[in-house]
Amino acid sequence: MKFINVLEGFKLNLAEGVREIGAGIQEVEDEIAAHWFVVANSTPLTAKQAKARQPDEPAAEAVSESAVDPAAEQAATNEPATEPEPVS
């Protein structure tokens, strides 16, 4: 297995069928990494380089919407708060 860095995902037509290679760091079989189209559209990485480029934990921005405090979100955007209109 080899690591490659793909800038833009693509579909690779093989005798076994079509294989989708997504953008980003991918671990693929040696024969896939050696394919002429993969070589032309990716950069080979060592395992050490691939590990260094991948985050260990999910990003803090990837918080579910249910966990977002609307007041904190509004304060972060620096938009004036809007008061609800009174019901008559």
Backbone torsions as a table, in degrees:
resi	resn	phi	psi	omega
1	MET	NA	142.8	179.3
2	LYS	-130.5	153.7	176.5
3	PHE	-99.3	138.2	174.6
4	ILE	-133.4	152.9	175.1
5	ASN	-110.3	115.6	-177.1
6	VAL	-104.2	123.3	-180.0
7	LEU	-76.8	-39.5	179.5
8	GLU	-136.8	125.8	-177.7
9	GLY	-58.2	155.9	179.9
10	PHE	-154.3	167.8	175.5
11	LYS	-106.6	132.7	-178.1
12	LEU	-109.5	120.0	179.1
13	ASN	-85.0	117.3	179.6
14	LEU	-120.7	168.0	177.6
15	ALA	-60.7	-33.3	-179.7
16	GLU	-78.0	-14.0	-177.8
17	GLY	138.5	-168.8	-177.9
18	VAL	-93.1	134.6	177.5
19	ARG	-121.7	128.8	177.6
20	GLU	-88.8	129.8	176.2
21	ILE	-112.5	114.2	-177.3
22	GLY	-80.5	162.0	177.3
23	ALA	-69.7	149.9	179.1
24	GLY	107.3	-166.6	-178.6
25	ILE	-81.5	125.2	-177.9
26	GLN	-126.3	144.6	171.6
27	GLU	-105.7	118.0	-176.0
28	VAL	-127.8	163.6	177.3
29	GLU	-64.8	155.8	-177.8
30	ASP	-57.9	-41.5	-178.1
31	GLU	-68.7	-29.9	175.6
32	ILE	-70.6	-44.4	179.9
33	ALA	-62.4	-28.9	-178.4
34	ALA	-87.2	-8.7	-179.4
35	HIS	-60.8	139.1	-173.9
36	TRP	-58.7	-36.7	-178.2
37	PHE	-72.3	-38.1	178.2
38	VAL	-65.7	-42.7	178.7
39	VAL	-60.5	-39.7	-178.0
40	ALA	-73.9	-22.1	-173.8
41	ASN	-118.7	19.2	178.7
42	SER	-152.3	172.1	177.0
43	THR	-121.5	128.7	178.4
44	PRO	-69.8	145.2	178.2
45	LEU	-129.2	149.6	170.5
46	THR	-80.7	165.0	178.3
47	ALA	-60.8	-36.3	179.9
48	LYS	-66.3	-42.5	178.0
49	GLN	-64.6	-42.1	-179.4
50	ALA	-63.5	-42.9	179.8
51	LYS	-65.6	-39.1	-179.3
52	ALA	-67.0	-30.0	-177.2
53	ARG	-87.9	-15.5	-179.1
54	GLN	-94.0	133.5	177.9
55	PRO	-69.0	142.0	178.8
56	ASP	-73.9	-35.1	-177.6
57	GLU	-124.5	155.6	176.3
58	PRO	-60.0	148.7	-179.0
59	ALA	-64.4	149.9	-179.6
60	ALA	-64.5	-25.6	179.9
61	GLU	-71.3	-17.7	-176.9
62	ALA	-86.0	50.9	179.0
63	VAL	-93.3	139.9	-179.8
64	SER	-64.7	152.3	-177.1
65	GLU	-63.4	-30.1	-178.8
66	SER	-67.2	-21.5	-178.8
67	ALA	-90.6	-3.5	-177.3
68	VAL	-84.3	129.1	177.1
69	ASP	-84.6	117.8	-177.5
70	PRO	-57.4	-36.6	-179.7
71	ALA	-67.0	-40.9	178.8
72	ALA	-67.9	-38.7	178.3
73	GLU	-64.1	-41.2	179.0
74	GLN	-65.1	-41.6	179.9
75	ALA	-64.9	-35.1	-179.5
76	ALA	-68.6	-28.6	-179.0
77	THR	-88.9	-5.6	179.1
78	ASN	58.9	30.3	176.8
79	GLU	-96.6	146.4	179.0
80	PRO	-65.8	142.8	178.7
81	ALA	-71.2	143.0	177.0
82	THR	-108.9	133.0	180.0
83	GLU	-86.1	142.2	176.1
84	PRO	-67.7	146.5	-179.4
85	GLU	-74.6	139.0	178.7
86	PRO	-66.5	144.0	178.6
87	VAL	-94.2	129.3	-179.1
88	SER	-94.0	NA	NA
